[in-house]
Amino acid sequence: MDGPVRYTLSPSPVEDLLLVGDGRSILGIYMTEQLYGPTIGPDWVRDPGLFKEAERQLDAYFALELRVFDLPLAPRGTAFQRTVWRELTCVPYGVTTSYGAIAADLGRPSAARAVGMANGRNPVGIVIPCHRVVGSDGSLTGYGGGLPRKRRLLDMERRNRH
């Protein structure tokens, strides 16, 4: 890491987003009052200029002009969590999958619960699309940003999938 944690607050249709970085990569994108979200530390430095490209891509996503993000990401987590998060980036825009399907794709079909736990700890919301993971019966299940936001993101993507 190059110095202190850097951050900015960025408005979005799902409330302000807290963008966190290390000077080179995005460490996190968090929704207001997100489960497992960080608190801005006294040693953090507000640096809106660092996040211009991330904000541009997020704005394009919400304007229905972008479906795949291209940002330097460096989410911090265990090796298993990072593996799950990489797999989440393969879930296409407007499509949902289940925790069990991801576990099976990872060659660990009995690890659906562990996948769910890793999914819930995703620090880079929206860009790493944990909102696209639903229960095996298609029902909405937990989401760190809250189920109403999850529903809103999924509805937006489904309506604009084609």
C-alpha positions, -999 to +999 in steps of 0.1 A: +000+000+000+012+035-009+005+055+022-028+059+039-061+045+028-078+068+003-115+072-001-143+092-016-181+093-014-199+090-047-236+095-052-255+067-070-291+056-075-287+031-046-275+058-022-240+071-017-212+047-023-179+047-003-150+040-027-118+029-009-084+025-025-047+022-019-034+046-045-033+020-073-063-003-069-099-003-056-100-021-023-137-016-017-170-002-029-196-001-001-232+010+002-245+031+030-249+011+062-236-020+044-231-051+065-193-056+071-186-022+056-158-001+070-158+030+091-138+059+077-107+060+098-091+091+112-060+084+092-079+080+059-074+106+032-103+119+011-090+118-025-118+121-050-094+125-080-081+089-075-116+075-082-126+094-113-125+062-135-144+041-110-170+068-107-172+071-145-178+034-149-203+032-120-222+062-136-222+043-169-235+012-153-264+030-136-271+048-169-274+013-185-244+019-208-219-004-191-222-041-183-186-052-176-163-032-154-126-027-161-110-014-129-079-024-110-092-043-080-074-056-049-100-069-025-086-082+007-098-116+020-088-152+024-077-173-005-111-189-007-129-156-005-108-142-034-115-174-054-153-169-049-151-132-058-132-140-090-159-165-099-186-139-093-171-117-120-180-145-144-217-142-137-231-123-167-250-090-165-287-096-160-283-133-150-285-149-116-268-180-102-270-198-069-245-204-041-246-241-049-238-235-086-208-214-077-196-241-053-200-267-080-181-244-105-153-242-080-152-280-078-165-279-042-202-289-045-207-292-008-194-257-001-225-237-009-227-223+027-190-212+026-196-196-008-225-177+008-203-165+036-176-154+011-202-137-011-215-118+019-180-105+027-174-092-009-158-058-004-163-045-039-201-044-044-216-039-078-183-043-096-179-078-082-216-087-087-225-106-055-260-092-060-265-118-088-264-147-064-297-160-052-310-190-033-313-224-051-350-218-055-344-184-071-354-165-040-336-134-028-313-141+000-290-120+021-272-090+007-248-068+026-264-037+010-299-049+020-325-069+000-343-038-014-310-026-031-304-062-043-338-063-059-333-029-075-300-039-091-313-072-103-345-056-118-324-029-135-301-055-151-330-078-161-349-050-178-318-040-198-302-073-205-309-073-242 
